[in-house]
Each structure stands twice: as structure tokens, then as C-alpha cells.
Amino acid sequence: MQVARVIGTTHATVRHPSLDGWRLLVVLPLDIDDKPDGFPALAIDNLGASHGDRVFFTSDGNVIRELVGRNDCPVRFAVHGIIDS
């Protein structure tokens, strides 16, 4: 897991069926000093994170497949928790 800041949301007019009902967030990975640490990424979210929130996100395929409930999900990142201020 890694910490990131939500910098936006996005919409897809055509989605893989496994993404029905999931929000797509744009997250910016952060280092230990809360400075950007890499490029923005798309992550699915079912926790309700909003713009500016700090979140934990994961790239663990097993966790993501379990969240989505399908083995054919093309998602690489998923929000796993929202960090309180």
C-alpha cells in the first residue's frame, strides 16, 4: 500500500463490465514528506474519497479481484482507506 492524494475524478463512457458501480479517481502518490512521488494513477473507489483527501491505495491484484468480485477485472489500483486529517 502507498499513500496518495486524490487530485480528481474521471468518467468512462465505455467500461469493462467489472467496473459497473465503481468510481474512478485520479490519485497522486506521495512520499513520506507528502511530496509527489511519481505520476498520477487511476484507482477505483467505493469508500467515497473526494478531491484533496489523503488515501491508502493498493496495487495488489488479489485484493482488487476480491473487492470487485471478478477474476477478469483490468484494474491495477484501488483505494483501500481514507486517512483522517
Secondary structure as UniProt FT lines:
FT   STRAND          2..10
FT   HELIX           17..19
FT   TURN            20..21
FT   STRAND          23..30
FT   TURN            32..33
FT   STRAND          41..45
FT   TURN            51..52
FT   STRAND          54..58
FT   HELIX           61..68
FT   STRAND          78..83
//
